[in-house]
């Protein structure tokens, strides 16, 4: 649990400044995740539109939270 948000933000910002973006490493990670999804038979999806109506309802609720509060 994060108790001091300001301290955490400072830590994150310093970490971002120190670490360089490694594009080749990022592509390796994405390729590994893609291969794992194929092995788990998550991709390719049998029916890509399945559950879309529920996702749209959730998106509408989430997008309206700031206007309600």
PyMOL Python script that loads the backbone (N, CA, C, O; Angstrom):
from pymol import cmd

cmd.read_pdbstr("""\
ATOM      1  N   UNK A   1       0.849  -1.165   0.000  1.00  0.00           N
ATOM      2  CA  UNK A   1       0.000   0.000   0.000  1.00  0.00           C
ATOM      3  C   UNK A   1       0.900   1.236   0.000  1.00  0.00           C
ATOM      4  O   UNK A   1       1.880   1.303   0.742  1.00  0.00           O
ATOM      5  N   UNK A   2       0.560   2.196  -0.827  1.00  0.00           N
ATOM      6  CA  UNK A   2       1.317   3.442  -0.907  1.00  0.00           C
ATOM      7  C   UNK A   2       0.749   4.409   0.120  1.00  0.00           C
ATOM      8  O   UNK A   2      -0.424   4.779   0.064  1.00  0.00           O
ATOM      9  N   UNK A   3       1.602   4.813   1.061  1.00  0.00           N
ATOM     10  CA  UNK A   3       1.151   5.711   2.121  1.00  0.00           C
ATOM     11  C   UNK A   3       1.480   7.171   1.812  1.00  0.00           C
ATOM     12  O   UNK A   3       0.758   8.078   2.226  1.00  0.00           O
ATOM     13  N   UNK A   4       2.579   7.390   1.079  1.00  0.00           N
ATOM     14  CA  UNK A   4       2.997   8.749   0.774  1.00  0.00           C
ATOM     15  C   UNK A   4       3.024   8.911  -0.741  1.00  0.00           C
ATOM     16  O   UNK A   4       4.005   8.545  -1.388  1.00  0.00           O
ATOM     17  N   UNK A   5       1.941   9.463  -1.313  1.00  0.00           N
ATOM     18  CA  UNK A   5       1.810   9.570  -2.762  1.00  0.00           C
ATOM     19  C   UNK A   5       2.855  10.496  -3.372  1.00  0.00           C
ATOM     20  O   UNK A   5       3.368  10.223  -4.458  1.00  0.00           O
ATOM     21  N   UNK A   6       3.174  11.583  -2.688  1.00  0.00           N
ATOM     22  CA  UNK A   6       4.163  12.513  -3.226  1.00  0.00           C
ATOM     23  C   UNK A   6       5.532  11.848  -3.329  1.00  0.00           C
ATOM     24  O   UNK A   6       6.243  12.021  -4.318  1.00  0.00           O
ATOM     25  N   UNK A   7       5.888  11.096  -2.309  1.00  0.00           N
ATOM     26  CA  UNK A   7       7.171  10.395  -2.316  1.00  0.00           C
ATOM     27  C   UNK A   7       7.201   9.340  -3.422  1.00  0.00           C
ATOM     28  O   UNK A   7       8.224   9.151  -4.080  1.00  0.00           O
ATOM     29  N   UNK A   8       6.079   8.658  -3.619  1.00  0.00           N
ATOM     30  CA  UNK A   8       5.995   7.640  -4.663  1.00  0.00           C
ATOM     31  C   UNK A   8       6.134   8.271  -6.047  1.00  0.00           C
ATOM     32  O   UNK A   8       6.855   7.745  -6.895  1.00  0.00           O
ATOM     33  N   UNK A   9       5.448   9.395  -6.285  1.00  0.00           N
ATOM     34  CA  UNK A   9       5.549  10.090  -7.569  1.00  0.00           C
ATOM     35  C   UNK A   9       6.983  10.538  -7.830  1.00  0.00           C
ATOM     36  O   UNK A   9       7.476  10.424  -8.952  1.00  0.00           O
ATOM     37  N   UNK A  10       7.649  11.043  -6.804  1.00  0.00           N
ATOM     38  CA  UNK A  10       9.039  11.462  -6.938  1.00  0.00           C
ATOM     39  C   UNK A  10       9.919  10.266  -7.314  1.00  0.00           C
ATOM     40  O   UNK A  10      10.794  10.377  -8.173  1.00  0.00           O
ATOM     41  N   UNK A  11       9.680   9.134  -6.670  1.00  0.00           N
ATOM     42  CA  UNK A  11      10.417   7.912  -6.989  1.00  0.00           C
ATOM     43  C   UNK A  11      10.196   7.505  -8.441  1.00  0.00           C
ATOM     44  O   UNK A  11      11.152   7.189  -9.148  1.00  0.00           O
ATOM     45  N   UNK A  12       8.934   7.510  -8.893  1.00  0.00           N
ATOM     46  CA  UNK A  12       8.626   7.128 -10.270  1.00  0.00           C
ATOM     47  C   UNK A  12       9.278   8.061 -11.269  1.00  0.00           C
ATOM     48  O   UNK A  12       9.825   7.607 -12.274  1.00  0.00           O
ATOM     49  N   UNK A  13       9.227   9.363 -11.007  1.00  0.00           N
ATOM     50  CA  UNK A  13       9.823  10.329 -11.927  1.00  0.00           C
ATOM     51  C   UNK A  13      11.335  10.154 -12.010  1.00  0.00           C
ATOM     52  O   UNK A  13      11.908  10.229 -13.097  1.00  0.00           O
ATOM     53  N   UNK A  14      11.978   9.923 -10.883  1.00  0.00           N
ATOM     54  CA  UNK A  14      13.423   9.698 -10.892  1.00  0.00           C
ATOM     55  C   UNK A  14      13.781   8.416 -11.632  1.00  0.00           C
ATOM     56  O   UNK A  14      14.785   8.362 -12.342  1.00  0.00           O
ATOM     57  N   UNK A  15      12.966   7.395 -11.466  1.00  0.00           N
ATOM     58  CA  UNK A  15      13.204   6.125 -12.148  1.00  0.00           C
ATOM     59  C   UNK A  15      13.073   6.293 -13.657  1.00  0.00           C
ATOM     60  O   UNK A  15      13.872   5.739 -14.413  1.00  0.00           O
ATOM     61  N   UNK A  16      12.084   7.045 -14.100  1.00  0.00           N
ATOM     62  CA  UNK A  16      11.895   7.298 -15.532  1.00  0.00           C
ATOM     63  C   UNK A  16      13.088   8.052 -16.117  1.00  0.00           C
ATOM     64  O   UNK A  16      13.506   7.779 -17.243  1.00  0.00           O
ATOM     65  N   UNK A  17      13.632   8.989 -15.363  1.00  0.00           N
ATOM     66  CA  UNK A  17      14.773   9.763 -15.850  1.00  0.00           C
ATOM     67  C   UNK A  17      16.027   8.905 -15.975  1.00  0.00           C
ATOM     68  O   UNK A  17      16.817   9.091 -16.901  1.00  0.00           O
ATOM     69  N   UNK A  18      16.215   7.964 -15.047  1.00  0.00           N
ATOM     70  CA  UNK A  18      17.418   7.127 -15.048  1.00  0.00           C
ATOM     71  C   UNK A  18      17.393   6.040 -16.107  1.00  0.00           C
ATOM     72  O   UNK A  18      18.422   5.733 -16.709  1.00  0.00           O
ATOM     73  N   UNK A  19      16.230   5.460 -16.337  1.00  0.00           N
ATOM     74  CA  UNK A  19      16.134   4.330 -17.256  1.00  0.00           C
ATOM     75  C   UNK A  19      15.941   4.811 -18.685  1.00  0.00           C
ATOM     76  O   UNK A  19      15.122   5.687 -18.964  1.00  0.00           O
ATOM     77  N   UNK A  20      16.719   4.211 -19.585  1.00  0.00           N
ATOM     78  CA  UNK A  20      16.586   4.511 -21.006  1.00  0.00           C
ATOM     79  C   UNK A  20      15.616   3.507 -21.627  1.00  0.00           C
ATOM     80  O   UNK A  20      15.501   2.373 -21.163  1.00  0.00           O
ATOM     81  N   UNK A  21      14.931   3.932 -22.666  1.00  0.00           N
ATOM     82  CA  UNK A  21      14.003   3.063 -23.371  1.00  0.00           C
ATOM     83  C   UNK A  21      14.816   2.113 -24.241  1.00  0.00           C
ATOM     84  O   UNK A  21      15.664   2.540 -25.024  1.00  0.00           O
ATOM     85  N   UNK A  22      14.546   0.829 -24.093  1.00  0.00           N
ATOM     86  CA  UNK A  22      15.230  -0.190 -24.880  1.00  0.00           C
ATOM     87  C   UNK A  22      14.204  -0.813 -25.815  1.00  0.00           C
ATOM     88  O   UNK A  22      13.473  -1.726 -25.434  1.00  0.00           O
ATOM     89  N   UNK A  23      14.160  -0.309 -27.044  1.00  0.00           N
ATOM     90  CA  UNK A  23      13.128  -0.726 -27.984  1.00  0.00           C
ATOM     91  C   UNK A  23      13.247  -2.202 -28.324  1.00  0.00           C
ATOM     92  O   UNK A  23      12.237  -2.902 -28.390  1.00  0.00           O
ATOM     93  N   UNK A  24      14.461  -2.686 -28.540  1.00  0.00           N
ATOM     94  CA  UNK A  24      14.617  -4.094 -28.907  1.00  0.00           C
ATOM     95  C   UNK A  24      14.143  -5.007 -27.771  1.00  0.00           C
ATOM     96  O   UNK A  24      13.532  -6.045 -28.024  1.00  0.00           O
ATOM     97  N   UNK A  25      14.422  -4.626 -26.533  1.00  0.00           N
ATOM     98  CA  UNK A  25      13.950  -5.404 -25.393  1.00  0.00           C
ATOM     99  C   UNK A  25      12.426  -5.359 -25.294  1.00  0.00           C
ATOM    100  O   UNK A  25      11.791  -6.367 -24.983  1.00  0.00           O
ATOM    101  N   UNK A  26      11.845  -4.199 -25.558  1.00  0.00           N
ATOM    102  CA  UNK A  26      10.383  -4.071 -25.524  1.00  0.00           C
ATOM    103  C   UNK A  26       9.735  -4.961 -26.587  1.00  0.00           C
ATOM    104  O   UNK A  26       8.701  -5.576 -26.328  1.00  0.00           O
ATOM    105  N   UNK A  27      10.337  -5.034 -27.790  1.00  0.00           N
ATOM    106  CA  UNK A  27       9.799  -5.894 -28.837  1.00  0.00           C
ATOM    107  C   UNK A  27       9.920  -7.366 -28.453  1.00  0.00           C
ATOM    108  O   UNK A  27       9.031  -8.159 -28.763  1.00  0.00           O
ATOM    109  N   UNK A  28      11.005  -7.737 -27.783  1.00  0.00           N
ATOM    110  CA  UNK A  28      11.164  -9.113 -27.322  1.00  0.00           C
ATOM    111  C   UNK A  28      10.062  -9.481 -26.334  1.00  0.00           C
ATOM    112  O   UNK A  28       9.518 -10.584 -26.384  1.00  0.00           O
ATOM    113  N   UNK A  29       9.737  -8.558 -25.442  1.00  0.00           N
ATOM    114  CA  UNK A  29       8.680  -8.796 -24.451  1.00  0.00           C
ATOM    115  C   UNK A  29       7.334  -8.955 -25.147  1.00  0.00           C
ATOM    116  O   UNK A  29       6.574  -9.870 -24.833  1.00  0.00           O
ATOM    117  N   UNK A  30       7.038  -8.064 -26.093  1.00  0.00           N
ATOM    118  CA  UNK A  30       5.766  -8.132 -26.823  1.00  0.00           C
ATOM    119  C   UNK A  30       5.659  -9.434 -27.599  1.00  0.00           C
ATOM    120  O   UNK A  30       4.605 -10.069 -27.601  1.00  0.00           O
ATOM    121  N   UNK A  31       6.740  -9.840 -28.260  1.00  0.00           N
ATOM    122  CA  UNK A  31       6.717 -11.095 -29.011  1.00  0.00           C
ATOM    123  C   UNK A  31       6.507 -12.292 -28.091  1.00  0.00           C
ATOM    124  O   UNK A  31       5.778 -13.221 -28.440  1.00  0.00           O
ATOM    125  N   UNK A  32       7.136 -12.278 -26.928  1.00  0.00           N
ATOM    126  CA  UNK A  32       6.965 -13.373 -25.974  1.00  0.00           C
ATOM    127  C   UNK A  32       5.524 -13.423 -25.469  1.00  0.00           C
ATOM    128  O   UNK A  32       4.954 -14.507 -25.340  1.00  0.00           O
ATOM    129  N   UNK A  33       4.935 -12.273 -25.184  1.00  0.00           N
ATOM    130  CA  UNK A  33       3.537 -12.225 -24.736  1.00  0.00           C
ATOM    131  C   UNK A  33       2.594 -12.718 -25.832  1.00  0.00           C
ATOM    132  O   UNK A  33       1.616 -13.413 -25.555  1.00  0.00           O
ATOM    133  N   UNK A  34       2.896 -12.352 -27.079  1.00  0.00           N
ATOM    134  CA  UNK A  34       2.077 -12.787 -28.205  1.00  0.00           C
ATOM    135  C   UNK A  34       2.148 -14.303 -28.367  1.00  0.00           C
ATOM    136  O   UNK A  34       1.123 -14.961 -28.549  1.00  0.00           O
ATOM    137  N   UNK A  35       3.357 -14.854 -28.300  1.00  0.00           N
ATOM    138  CA  UNK A  35       3.529 -16.306 -28.415  1.00  0.00           C
ATOM    139  C   UNK A  35       2.810 -17.035 -27.279  1.00  0.00           C
ATOM    140  O   UNK A  35       2.207 -18.086 -27.496  1.00  0.00           O
ATOM    141  N   UNK A  36       2.875 -16.484 -26.081  1.00  0.00           N
ATOM    142  CA  UNK A  36       2.198 -17.092 -24.939  1.00  0.00           C
ATOM    143  C   UNK A  36       0.676 -17.072 -25.135  1.00  0.00           C
ATOM    144  O   UNK A  36      -0.010 -18.040 -24.807  1.00  0.00           O
ATOM    145  N   UNK A  37       0.163 -15.974 -25.666  1.00  0.00           N
ATOM    146  CA  UNK A  37      -1.274 -15.877 -25.913  1.00  0.00           C
ATOM    147  C   UNK A  37      -1.712 -16.908 -26.951  1.00  0.00           C
ATOM    148  O   UNK A  37      -2.800 -17.472 -26.841  1.00  0.00           O
ATOM    149  N   UNK A  38      -0.883 -17.154 -27.945  1.00  0.00           N
ATOM    150  CA  UNK A  38      -1.203 -18.163 -28.946  1.00  0.00           C
ATOM    151  C   UNK A  38      -1.167 -19.552 -28.322  1.00  0.00           C
ATOM    152  O   UNK A  38      -2.047 -20.373 -28.584  1.00  0.00           O
ATOM    153  N   UNK A  39      -0.151 -19.823 -27.494  1.00  0.00           N
ATOM    154  CA  UNK A  39      -0.045 -21.126 -26.837  1.00  0.00           C
ATOM    155  C   UNK A  39      -1.223 -21.385 -25.894  1.00  0.00           C
ATOM    156  O   UNK A  39      -1.680 -22.521 -25.763  1.00  0.00           O
ATOM    157  N   UNK A  40      -1.705 -20.340 -25.247  1.00  0.00           N
ATOM    158  CA  UNK A  40      -2.850 -20.470 -24.348  1.00  0.00           C
ATOM    159  C   UNK A  40      -4.181 -20.443 -25.090  1.00  0.00           C
ATOM    160  O   UNK A  40      -5.250 -20.520 -24.485  1.00  0.00           O
ATOM    161  N   UNK A  41      -4.094 -20.333 -26.409  1.00  0.00           N
ATOM    162  CA  UNK A  41      -5.270 -20.298 -27.292  1.00  0.00           C
ATOM    163  C   UNK A  41      -6.184 -19.102 -27.015  1.00  0.00           C
ATOM    164  O   UNK A  41      -7.399 -19.175 -27.195  1.00  0.00           O
ATOM    165  N   UNK A  42      -5.576 -18.014 -26.578  1.00  0.00           N
ATOM    166  CA  UNK A  42      -6.322 -16.768 -26.401  1.00  0.00           C
ATOM    167  C   UNK A  42      -6.404 -16.042 -27.743  1.00  0.00           C
ATOM    168  O   UNK A  42      -7.412 -15.410 -28.061  1.00  0.00           O
ATOM    169  N   UNK A  43      -5.336 -16.141 -28.518  1.00  0.00           N
ATOM    170  CA  UNK A  43      -5.292 -15.570 -29.866  1.00  0.00           C
ATOM    171  C   UNK A  43      -5.139 -16.697 -30.861  1.00  0.00           C
ATOM    172  O   UNK A  43      -4.487 -17.685 -30.523  1.00  0.00           O
ATOM    173  N   UNK A  44      -5.671 -16.632 -32.024  1.00  0.00           N
ATOM    174  CA  UNK A  44      -6.664 -15.663 -32.492  1.00  0.00           C
ATOM    175  C   UNK A  44      -8.015 -15.933 -31.836  1.00  0.00           C
ATOM    176  O   UNK A  44      -8.366 -17.074 -31.535  1.00  0.00           O
ATOM    177  N   UNK A  45      -8.746 -14.868 -31.629  1.00  0.00           N
ATOM    178  CA  UNK A  45     -10.037 -14.994 -30.958  1.00  0.00           C
ATOM    179  C   UNK A  45     -11.039 -15.666 -31.890  1.00  0.00           C
ATOM    180  O   UNK A  45     -11.064 -15.405 -33.093  1.00  0.00           O
ATOM    181  N   UNK A  46     -11.859 -16.533 -31.313  1.00  0.00           N
ATOM    182  CA  UNK A  46     -12.875 -17.226 -32.097  1.00  0.00           C
ATOM    183  C   UNK A  46     -13.947 -16.249 -32.552  1.00  0.00           C
ATOM    184  O   UNK A  46     -14.369 -16.268 -33.708  1.00  0.00           O
ATOM    185  N   UNK A  47     -14.381 -15.398 -31.637  1.00  0.00           N
ATOM    186  CA  UNK A  47     -15.392 -14.404 -31.960  1.00  0.00           C
ATOM    187  C   UNK A  47     -14.965 -13.081 -31.338  1.00  0.00           C
ATOM    188  O   UNK A  47     -15.244 -12.832 -30.165  1.00  0.00           O
ATOM    189  N   UNK A  48     -14.290 -12.226 -32.110  1.00  0.00           N
ATOM    190  CA  UNK A  48     -13.761 -10.973 -31.548  1.00  0.00           C
ATOM    191  C   UNK A  48     -14.819 -10.024 -30.996  1.00  0.00           C
ATOM    192  O   UNK A  48     -14.509  -9.176 -30.159  1.00  0.00           O
ATOM    193  N   UNK A  49     -16.052 -10.153 -31.449  1.00  0.00           N
ATOM    194  CA  UNK A  49     -17.105  -9.249 -30.994  1.00  0.00           C
ATOM    195  C   UNK A  49     -17.832  -9.759 -29.761  1.00  0.00           C
ATOM    196  O   UNK A  49     -18.732  -9.095 -29.247  1.00  0.00           O
ATOM    197  N   UNK A  50     -17.444 -10.936 -29.287  1.00  0.00           N
ATOM    198  CA  UNK A  50     -18.097 -11.507 -28.109  1.00  0.00           C
ATOM    199  C   UNK A  50     -17.832 -10.635 -26.881  1.00  0.00           C
ATOM    200  O   UNK A  50     -16.682 -10.321 -26.575  1.00  0.00           O
ATOM    201  N   UNK A  51     -18.883 -10.251 -26.189  1.00  0.00           N
ATOM    202  CA  UNK A  51     -18.753  -9.443 -24.987  1.00  0.00           C
ATOM    203  C   UNK A  51     -18.590  -7.955 -25.252  1.00  0.00           C
ATOM    204  O   UNK A  51     -18.396  -7.174 -24.321  1.00  0.00           O
ATOM    205  N   UNK A  52     -18.668  -7.559 -26.521  1.00  0.00           N
ATOM    206  CA  UNK A  52     -18.487  -6.149 -26.860  1.00  0.00           C
ATOM    207  C   UNK A  52     -19.566  -5.278 -26.238  1.00  0.00           C
ATOM    208  O   UNK A  52     -19.283  -4.164 -25.797  1.00  0.00           O
ATOM    209  N   UNK A  53     -20.797  -5.771 -26.198  1.00  0.00           N
ATOM    210  CA  UNK A  53     -21.888  -4.984 -25.633  1.00  0.00           C
ATOM    211  C   UNK A  53     -21.646  -4.675 -24.160  1.00  0.00           C
ATOM    212  O   UNK A  53     -21.952  -3.577 -23.694  1.00  0.00           O
ATOM    213  N   UNK A  54     -21.099  -5.635 -23.431  1.00  0.00           N
ATOM    214  CA  UNK A  54     -20.788  -5.424 -22.011  1.00  0.00           C
ATOM    215  C   UNK A  54     -19.664  -4.410 -21.851  1.00  0.00           C
ATOM    216  O   UNK A  54     -19.713  -3.546 -20.975  1.00  0.00           O
ATOM    217  N   UNK A  55     -18.641  -4.525 -22.715  1.00  0.00           N
ATOM    218  CA  UNK A  55     -17.514  -3.580 -22.656  1.00  0.00           C
ATOM    219  C   UNK A  55     -17.970  -2.158 -22.955  1.00  0.00           C
ATOM    220  O   UNK A  55     -17.475  -1.206 -22.352  1.00  0.00           O
ATOM    221  N   UNK A  56     -18.909  -2.011 -23.879  1.00  0.00           N
ATOM    222  CA  UNK A  56     -19.439  -0.679 -24.205  1.00  0.00           C
ATOM    223  C   UNK A  56     -20.190  -0.107 -23.013  1.00  0.00           C
ATOM    224  O   UNK A  56     -20.043   1.074 -22.700  1.00  0.00           O
ATOM    225  N   UNK A  57     -20.997  -0.930 -22.341  1.00  0.00           N
ATOM    226  CA  UNK A  57     -21.731  -0.461 -21.154  1.00  0.00           C
ATOM    227  C   UNK A  57     -20.769  -0.029 -20.054  1.00  0.00           C
ATOM    228  O   UNK A  57     -20.971   1.006 -19.419  1.00  0.00           O
ATOM    229  N   UNK A  58     -19.723  -0.823 -19.831  1.00  0.00           N
ATOM    230  CA  UNK A  58     -18.723  -0.483 -18.804  1.00  0.00           C
ATOM    231  C   UNK A  58     -18.024   0.816 -19.167  1.00  0.00           C
ATOM    232  O   UNK A  58     -17.804   1.665 -18.303  1.00  0.00           O
ATOM    233  N   UNK A  59     -17.674   0.979 -20.439  1.00  0.00           N
ATOM    234  CA  UNK A  59     -16.988   2.202 -20.884  1.00  0.00           C
ATOM    235  C   UNK A  59     -17.876   3.424 -20.682  1.00  0.00           C
ATOM    236  O   UNK A  59     -17.393   4.481 -20.277  1.00  0.00           O
ATOM    237  N   UNK A  60     -19.159   3.290 -20.960  1.00  0.00           N
ATOM    238  CA  UNK A  60     -20.078   4.416 -20.761  1.00  0.00           C
ATOM    239  C   UNK A  60     -20.141   4.816 -19.295  1.00  0.00           C
ATOM    240  O   UNK A  60     -20.128   6.002 -18.965  1.00  0.00           O
ATOM    241  N   UNK A  61     -20.208   3.824 -18.419  1.00  0.00           N
ATOM    242  CA  UNK A  61     -20.274   4.107 -16.983  1.00  0.00           C
ATOM    243  C   UNK A  61     -18.978   4.770 -16.522  1.00  0.00           C
ATOM    244  O   UNK A  61     -19.012   5.773 -15.809  1.00  0.00           O
ATOM    245  N   UNK A  62     -17.845   4.218 -16.922  1.00  0.00           N
ATOM    246  CA  UNK A  62     -16.545   4.753 -16.494  1.00  0.00           C
ATOM    247  C   UNK A  62     -16.350   6.172 -17.013  1.00  0.00           C
ATOM    248  O   UNK A  62     -15.853   7.035 -16.289  1.00  0.00           O
ATOM    249  N   UNK A  63     -16.732   6.415 -18.245  1.00  0.00           N
ATOM    250  CA  UNK A  63     -16.547   7.738 -18.829  1.00  0.00           C
ATOM    251  C   UNK A  63     -17.478   8.777 -18.229  1.00  0.00           C
ATOM    252  O   UNK A  63     -17.198   9.972 -18.325  1.00  0.00           O
ATOM    253  N   UNK A  64     -18.564   8.365 -17.620  1.00  0.00           N
ATOM    254  CA  UNK A  64     -19.504   9.304 -17.019  1.00  0.00           C
ATOM    255  C   UNK A  64     -19.269   9.514 -15.524  1.00  0.00           C
ATOM    256  O   UNK A  64     -19.962  10.326 -14.910  1.00  0.00           O
ATOM    257  N   UNK A  65     -18.332   8.820 -14.936  1.00  0.00           N
ATOM    258  CA  UNK A  65     -18.080   8.952 -13.502  1.00  0.00           C
ATOM    259  C   UNK A  65     -17.657  10.373 -13.172  1.00  0.00           C
ATOM    260  O   UNK A  65     -18.124  10.931 -12.179  1.00  0.00           O
ATOM    261  N   UNK A  66     -16.785  10.976 -13.977  1.00  0.00           N
ATOM    262  CA  UNK A  66     -16.309  12.311 -13.653  1.00  0.00           C
ATOM    263  C   UNK A  66     -17.423  13.352 -13.760  1.00  0.00           C
ATOM    264  O   UNK A  66     -17.385  14.363 -13.059  1.00  0.00           O
ATOM    265  N   UNK A  67     -18.412  13.122 -14.621  1.00  0.00           N
ATOM    266  CA  UNK A  67     -19.496  14.077 -14.750  1.00  0.00           C
ATOM    267  C   UNK A  67     -20.519  13.922 -13.624  1.00  0.00           C
ATOM    268  O   UNK A  67     -21.222  14.871 -13.277  1.00  0.00           O
ATOM    269  N   UNK A  68     -20.594  12.717 -13.058  1.00  0.00           N
ATOM    270  CA  UNK A  68     -21.538  12.469 -11.955  1.00  0.00           C
ATOM    271  C   UNK A  68     -20.999  13.015 -10.646  1.00  0.00           C
ATOM    272  O   UNK A  68     -21.730  13.627  -9.868  1.00  0.00           O
ATOM    273  N   UNK A  69     -19.716  12.789 -10.409  1.00  0.00           N
ATOM    274  CA  UNK A  69     -19.108  13.162  -9.119  1.00  0.00           C
ATOM    275  C   UNK A  69     -18.943  14.644  -8.964  1.00  0.00           C
ATOM    276  O   UNK A  69     -18.448  15.106  -7.936  1.00  0.00           O
TER     277      UNK A  69
END
""", "prot")
cmd.dss("prot")
cmd.show_as("cartoon", "prot")
cmd.util.cbc("prot")
cmd.orient("prot")
